[in-house]
């Protein structure tokens, strides 16, 4: 993509309305635009990141055998009257009437719709276990929408729903989803800590939230300091979650906490995922019954599993930025590499860069090529702000085949020949070739 032709309305000044860094950086780098309180448009740069996160989540859901579907955003009140949640949900639910005066709502979540779907098609234990998921927009009329897409009113969620024969099987499914969430967040480039939580409006008796640690996090979380060691080493497994103490604020009680004081840690966290096991709550209230092996009818055991897809964009920035701007993890960066020309007036440099740009695109890389007639200073500042993880700077030396390479995260600079440069990129983005064969969605 040539920057001169890209729609990227960057701001030089910090927008006054933005209180936290991710919101400021998303506005300054032209990723989003507010339509009204808590409701946003995603502009090209922001949408690229959102789509990449969505894709990683979808791949990991497919891996655990969940079936991707798409349910309606607008739902009939009737289903919520059946489950008994219509009145309880209160003012957070956006209630609408259609032209026939029928009560409708914009879905804040989809337990009712998916249970209705299941009761029409799932009749025998032989059809279980089964799990569905979608990645779709939700609306919650939050009292205090704030921090941009971090707490929006309309937001993108991955919501999954499982149906099992027995409680044991349902808890096994719950554990599988938790492990897959750890893989999902790790692939995005985030460390998310699962903590024991309350089930709230969704209901149920087993629930965990996943938190990304950041100073601006809206919740307080508690954990055993032994967890730090695991976090530093990288991989968390379900066994770790089970063995060590973690708790969301409302689940933590200093009196009963089993962790000795000197090992108890607390931190601010951003909730990026939430999983629930709630048994027969919806299957029983909505009459989803299935014929068992013994010929008797039973209500399936259910769970639901959410990931805040749009919130993850902001949470990633909270956890990955410096004073110059965003530092995208490789896997969700809007572009793999930024190409900057200095001394653009020099036609020899121009020719070298145009040809390198073509070569990189042919490798299947997503390149943001700053071909504007701007000063080097402005180009460096914009590329740092946008947060492209690797930059290639082309100047006079490039006429002799030497390119400057800069890593956004470390600021490390190296000089490469063209071959070295291409090898380095192929090393960092090994899957790019496969993506380009598949027909890359993100070009
Ligand atoms: N039905 C269940 C799971 S599918 C559910 O709705 N869970 S939830 O309420 O916890 O939401 C799931 C995730 O959506 C949260 O963990 C959070 O990351 C994200 N989320 C919730 N509210 C908002 C909001 N107002 N703005 C942005 N993301 C949100």
Boltz pocket constraint, residues with backbone or C-beta under 6 A from the ligand:
constraints:
  - pocket:
      binder: B
      contacts: [[A, 108], [A, 109], [A, 110], [A, 111], [A, 140], [A, 142], [A, 149], [A, 150], [A, 151], [A, 152], [A, 153], [A, 154], [A, 155], [A, 156], [A, 157], [A, 158], [A, 159], [A, 160], [A, 202], [A, 271], [A, 272], [A, 273], [A, 274], [A, 275], [A, 304], [A, 305], [A, 306], [A, 307], [A, 308], [A, 309], [A, 310], [A, 311]]
      max_distance: 6.0
